[in-house]
Amino acid sequence: MAAKDADAYLAKLSADKRATLEKVRKAIRAAAPDAEEGISYGMPAFIQGKPIAGYNASATHCSYFPMSGAITAQLADDLKNYEVSKGGFRFPIGKPPPSALIRKLVKARLAEIEVAKPAKKTATKVAAGDAAVAAYLKSLKHPLKKEIEAVRLIILGVSPAISEGIKWNVPSFRAEKEWFATFNVRSRDSVQLIFHLGAQTRADLKAFKLADPNGLVKWLGKDRAMVTLGSGRDIPKQRKALETIVRAWTKQL
């Protein structure tokens, strides 16, 4: 498979359809730079071990396909303005989905694939991110390694402003210039994150609350909380709740 296959498909389209789908293609590539381009199910697609995103054009509209029947349901709120089916959603010619939405769709699919991998297999490729984190995860010996990698993808997919690195000797996340979450790798039976407001205690901080309908948050202080996500299939089920916590927490930075 090669990008030339997608090029050939796009070359046959009218200029307006081609321009629309080129923007979709660019956004997918930015969200998954390690993925390969080609054709899957008769449409241009990106593949990273498995198909992660596809797109095509019809007579009156264009479509995006997350290559999973579960993703459109998981992101129903984000897709409420589109005509959605289990397999994908339609959007008007000339109005491609925002790159932030495509990033979220791609990261959700990558997280789903990571969780579904058999335990005896380990990923040979990791999502684009900090090289130190990639090296850490490659050498990590942990019973929930694939779940940790899936949670990593979910958090990175929340916003382009979120990045990662090694802080306090473990993978951590930051928004802009402030660290806000760190994996607790000492937990062996459930993926846990410690949410905080940076390296320094904020004496002026007022207590705040988080919406926590799934009961994931345990407060450790007014500026620290432990979020427990579970393991296995619990991870994709908690995706939306985790995204909500990340958004609310980073607003406090």
SVG drawing of the C-alpha trace seen along z (x, -y; Angstrom):
<svg xmlns="http://www.w3.org/2000/svg" viewBox="-28 -33 42 47">
<polyline fill="none" stroke="black" stroke-width="0.4" points="0.0,0.0 1.2,-3.5 0.0,-7.1 -0.1,-6.9 -3.3,-4.8 -5.0,-7.6 -3.6,-10.1 -5.1,-8.1 -8.5,-8.0 -8.5,-11.8 -7.4,-12.7 -10.6,-11.3 -12.8,-13.6 -14.0,-17.1 -11.9,-19.9 -14.2,-20.8 -14.5,-17.2 -10.7,-16.6 -10.0,-19.8 -12.4,-18.8 -10.9,-15.3 -7.3,-16.5 -8.0,-18.5 -9.4,-15.3 -6.3,-13.4 -4.0,-16.0 -5.7,-16.0 -5.5,-12.2 -1.9,-12.2 -1.1,-14.8 -3.0,-12.7 -1.3,-9.4 2.1,-10.2 3.2,-6.5 0.2,-5.2 0.5,-4.1 -1.8,-5.2 -3.5,-3.0 -6.9,-1.6 -9.2,0.3 -12.8,1.3 -12.4,-0.4 -11.6,-3.9 -8.5,-5.8 -7.5,-4.8 -4.8,-5.0 -3.5,-1.8 -1.5,-1.3 -1.5,2.4 -5.3,2.2 -7.3,-0.4 -7.8,-3.5 -9.5,-6.0 -11.0,-6.1 -12.8,-8.7 -14.6,-9.0 -16.8,-11.1 -20.3,-10.5 -22.5,-12.5 -23.8,-14.9 -21.5,-14.6 -18.3,-13.2 -17.9,-10.7 -15.5,-9.7 -15.1,-6.2 -13.4,-5.5 -13.0,-1.8 -14.9,-0.7 -18.5,-0.3 -18.0,-1.5 -16.3,-4.9 -19.3,-6.8 -21.2,-5.7 -18.4,-6.7 -18.2,-10.2 -21.9,-10.7 -21.8,-14.1 -19.0,-15.3 -20.9,-14.1 -24.3,-15.4 -24.3,-17.9 -23.6,-15.2 -25.6,-12.5 -24.2,-9.4 -24.4,-5.7 -22.6,-2.9 -19.8,-2.9 -19.2,-6.6 -20.7,-10.0 -21.4,-12.3 -20.3,-15.9 -21.0,-18.5 -18.6,-19.0 -16.5,-22.0 -17.0,-21.7 -14.6,-19.0 -14.8,-18.1 -12.5,-20.2 -9.0,-18.8 -9.5,-18.6 -12.5,-16.2 -10.5,-14.1 -7.7,-13.9 -10.1,-12.7 -11.5,-10.1 -8.1,-8.8 -6.9,-8.7 -10.0,-6.9 -9.5,-4.2 -5.8,-3.8 -6.7,-3.4 -9.3,-0.8 -6.8,1.2 -4.2,1.0 -6.7,2.4 -7.7,5.2 -4.2,6.5 -3.6,10.0 -1.6,9.8 1.2,11.9 1.9,9.3 3.5,6.0 3.3,3.0 6.3,2.5 5.1,-1.0 3.9,-3.6 1.9,-6.7 3.7,-9.9 4.9,-11.7 7.9,-12.3 10.8,-10.0 11.6,-9.5 8.0,-8.3 8.3,-5.9 11.5,-4.5 10.0,-4.1 7.0,-2.3 9.1,0.0 11.0,1.2 8.1,1.2 7.2,4.5 3.7,4.1 0.6,6.4 -1.4,3.4 1.1,2.1 -1.4,2.1 -4.0,0.3 -1.5,-2.3 -0.6,-2.9 -4.3,-3.2 -5.0,-5.7 -2.0,-7.7 -3.6,-7.9 -6.9,-9.0 -5.3,-11.9 -3.2,-13.0 -6.3,-13.1 -8.2,-15.5 -6.4,-18.5 -3.4,-19.4 -2.2,-21.6 -1.5,-18.5 1.9,-17.0 3.9,-14.3 7.2,-13.6 9.0,-11.8 8.5,-13.7 9.0,-12.2 10.6,-9.2 7.3,-8.2 5.2,-9.2 3.4,-12.5 1.2,-15.0 1.2,-18.8 -0.9,-21.5 1.0,-24.4 3.9,-24.6 2.4,-23.0 2.3,-19.3 -1.1,-18.1 -1.2,-14.3 1.2,-11.4 0.8,-7.6 0.9,-5.7 2.7,-2.6 2.9,-1.1 -0.7,-0.1 -0.7,3.4 -4.4,4.2 -5.8,1.0 -4.6,-2.0 -4.2,-5.0 -3.3,-8.6 -2.4,-11.2 -3.8,-14.6 -2.1,-17.6 -1.4,-21.3 2.3,-21.2 5.4,-20.6 4.8,-23.4 1.9,-23.6 -0.4,-26.5 -1.1,-28.2 -3.7,-30.5 -5.7,-27.7 -9.3,-27.5 -11.0,-24.1 -12.8,-23.1 -15.1,-20.2 -15.1,-17.9 -18.0,-16.3 -17.4,-12.6 -20.5,-10.5 -18.5,-7.3 -16.8,-7.7 -13.3,-7.6 -11.9,-10.4 -10.5,-10.1 -9.3,-13.5 -5.9,-13.5 -5.9,-17.2 -7.3,-20.4 -4.9,-20.3 -4.4,-16.5 -6.6,-13.6 -6.2,-10.0 -8.2,-8.7 -8.7,-5.0 -9.7,-3.7 -9.7,0.1 -8.3,2.5 -9.1,4.4 -12.4,3.3 -13.0,0.8 -10.6,-1.6 -12.7,-2.4 -15.8,-2.5 -14.2,-5.2 -12.9,-7.2 -15.5,-9.9 -15.4,-10.3 -11.6,-10.6 -11.8,-13.2 -14.2,-15.2 -11.9,-15.1 -8.9,-16.1 -10.7,-19.1 -12.0,-20.3 -8.6,-19.8 -6.5,-21.6 -8.8,-24.6 -7.4,-25.0 -3.8,-25.4"/>
</svg>
